[in-house]
Every structure is written in structure tokens, then in C-alpha cells.
């Protein structure tokens, strides 16, 4: 299994503002900009931090 299995976020839009999220690892949530090269840095969050982030409005 790859370290991260990225999927386009439902918050991404058709104008090229694309965020990809990987939630296949129970210990870390990974977030990246789809326009960056595959070897670009990835934002890694704990599941607790991810829940707080997605709950914030």
C-alpha cells in the first residue's frame, strides 16, 4: 500500500484551486496542493488536529 492515497477534496473548485487529502493512514492525515510536483512537501496532521481543522468555521 502506498504511504498516502490522495483524493481531491470536495472543497476544491473547477478553477484550479485543488487540495488533495489522504486519509488512508490511521496515524496521519496528509494534505497537498494538486498543482505541486509529487515530491513537494506534504502537510501532515494528526487525526485530532484534522478533526479540529475541519470542524472550524
C-alpha positions as CSV (number, residue, x, y, z in Angstrom):
1,X,0.0,0.0,0.0
2,X,1.3,3.5,-0.8
3,X,2.1,5.7,2.1
4,X,-0.7,8.1,1.1
5,X,-3.6,7.6,-1.2
6,X,-4.6,11.1,-2.2
7,X,-8.1,12.1,-3.3
8,X,-9.3,15.5,-4.4
9,X,-11.1,17.4,-1.7
10,X,-14.8,18.1,-2.2
11,X,-13.9,21.8,-1.3
12,X,-11.8,22.1,-4.5
13,X,-13.2,24.1,-7.3
14,X,-13.1,23.9,-11.1
15,X,-10.9,27.0,-11.3
16,X,-7.7,25.0,-10.4
17,X,-7.8,25.6,-6.7
18,X,-7.3,21.9,-5.8
19,X,-6.5,20.4,-2.5
20,X,-5.9,16.7,-2.1
21,X,-6.3,14.8,1.1
22,X,-5.1,11.3,2.1
23,X,-6.9,9.6,5.0
24,X,-5.7,6.0,4.4
25,X,-3.2,6.1,7.2
26,X,-4.9,6.0,10.7
27,X,-2.0,7.9,12.3
28,X,-1.7,10.9,10.0
29,X,-3.8,12.9,7.6
30,X,-1.9,14.2,4.6
31,X,-2.8,17.4,2.6
32,X,-1.2,18.7,-0.5
33,X,-1.8,21.1,-3.4
34,X,-2.5,19.2,-6.5
35,X,-0.5,21.6,-8.6
36,X,2.8,20.9,-6.9
37,X,5.2,18.1,-8.0
38,X,4.7,14.7,-6.4
39,X,7.9,15.2,-4.4
40,X,6.8,18.5,-3.0
41,X,6.3,18.9,0.8
42,X,3.1,17.5,2.3
43,X,1.3,18.9,5.3
44,X,0.8,16.1,7.8
45,X,-1.7,16.4,10.6
46,X,-2.7,14.2,13.5
47,X,-6.3,12.9,13.3
48,X,-7.2,15.1,16.3
49,X,-5.8,18.2,14.6
50,X,-7.6,17.3,11.3
51,X,-10.9,17.0,13.2
52,X,-10.4,20.4,14.8
53,X,-9.5,21.9,11.5
54,X,-12.4,20.5,9.6
55,X,-14.8,21.4,12.4
56,X,-13.7,25.1,12.4
57,X,-15.8,27.6,10.5
